């Protein structure tokens, strides 16, 4: 159940990044950091801990 919810959150975060592409590129400091974050949300091989860390950093940067 936890992984299903985590997948759902990652999917929504990915859609958010895509919807506001230019704003997030500026917020994150460039295209490379944007791509890295976006790709990290879709990689299935990552552990739940790593995905949680990525999401936490994303939310911290977004809602500063």
Secondary structure, 3 states (H helix, E strand, C coil): CHHHHHHHHHHHHHHHHHHCHHHHHHHHCCHHHHHHHHHHCCCCCCCHHHHHHHHHHHHHHHCC
